[in-house]
Amino acid sequence: LSDMVKDSPPLHQYSTRRRTRAGRRHVELVEFSVFDSGPGMAARWLGRETPDRQEELKAVIECFERHGSSQPIRGRGIGLPIVIAALRERSGFLRLRTGRQSLYADLGEEADAPFGKSPTLRAWPDGRPVARASGTLMTFLLPVEDAA
């Protein structure tokens, strides 16, 4: 696995900490993605396009911190903290692409964080500016574990 992702520092670092399951030759992960075709997290949260990347990043972080939803429906906004808690418990990984942001969080490094604490989102380190994209794509990696 680490050879496959050697050109992607966040995934390479994440993969080097993974261990194979008993009796297996390879690390096993489940990858799932969720795509929302709306305007993007920051644009939805603020109700407008953001003029600069810093304001956009701040709004994305607020979405995680406040467990918020732009939908006025009771109970909206709690799903993401539940997913983040499950990923932390199982040493998962999150990649987020929204607006002009390409971010990640290695949730295995945050296993002791309390429920509801926003993940530490870091810029994807390829050094290239990110073009604005509509929508939000979240990709999650979850190590497969043997049943207890």
N, C-alpha and C positions, 0 to 999 in steps of 0.2 A: 504494500500500500504506500509506504513512504517513498518508494521509487516512482510510483505513478504520479505522485503529487509533488515531486521534488522542486518543480519550478514555481510552486505556490507556497511561499513561506508559512502563512497561517495554517494551511492544511498539512504541510509537511511536519510542522512542529506538533500539531494535534495528533497526527498519525503515528509519530515516533513514540508516543506514550501509550498507544493501544497494545493490548496483549491478545494473543490467540486464545480461543476457548479451549478447554481441555479436549484433547484428541483431535484438534483441528490444525491444519497447516497454515491457514490464513486468518487474518483479522476479518471479522464480519460486521458490517454496518448496514443499517437501513437508512436510506436517504428518501426524504419526502419534501416536496415543495408545495407551497401555496401561493397562488397568483391572484391578486386583486386588480382588476382592470380599471379602477378608478383613477383619480388624478394623482395619487401618491400620498404617502402618510402626512408629510408636512403640509401640502396644499389642502388636504382634507381637514387636518387639524386646525389650520389657521383660517380656512375659508378663502384662501387666495394663493396665488403663486408667490414664492419667496424671491426677493430680489438678489440674495446672495447665498452662497453655500453655508456660511456660518449660521445664519438665521434658520436655514433649512435643517441643518444638523441639530440645532437646539430644539426645534419643533419635533423632530423624530425622537429625540431622547425624552422629551416631555410626554410623548405618546406612551412610551414604556413606563415612565415614572408615575404617571397619574392614572394608569390603567384606564385611560379614557377612550371614548368612542365619540365619533361625530354623530352617531345615531341616538336619538332621544328615547331609546327603548331601555327599560329597566333590565339590568343584568349584563348589558353590553360592556365590553372592555375587560372582563375578568378572564376571558379565554386565554389571552396571551400570557398573563402571569402564571396561569396553571401550566401551560406548555413549557415556559421557561423553567419553572420549578422542577418539572419532570425531566427536562434535559440536564439540569444541574445535578439532580440525583443520580443520573445515569451517565454523567460525563459526556454530554452531547456537544454539538457545535451548531452555531447559527450563522447563516450568511444572509444579508439583507441588501436588496437593491431597490431603491426608491428615489424618485426625483433625480438629483445629481449626486446621490450618496451611494457608495458601495462600501458596506460595513460588515464586520463579523464580530462574533463573541465566542470564545472558547469557554464554554460553560463548565467544563471539567475543572477549570482553574478557580471556579467560584462556588464549589460544592457546599461551602458553609454559609453562603449568603441567606439571609432570612427571606421567607416567602414575600413576594411583591417587590423586592429590590430590583431595580432596573439592571439589566446586564451591562457589563462594561463593553460598550461598542467602540471598536477601533476601525480606522480607515483601512480598507484593503490596500496593501502596500505595494502595488505595482507602479506607483509614481505617475500614472497617466491621469489627466483630467477626465472626469466622467461626464458624458453628454446627458442632458436631461432626458428622462424617460417617464412616460406616464405609467401609472400603476405601481404596484409593489410586489416584489417577488421575495419570499422568504424560503430559504432552503435549510433543512435541518438534517444533521447526521446523528444517528443514535446507535451506539454499539449494541450488538446482539449479545445477550447474556444467556447462560444456561438457566433453566427454571430451577428454583430452589426445592 
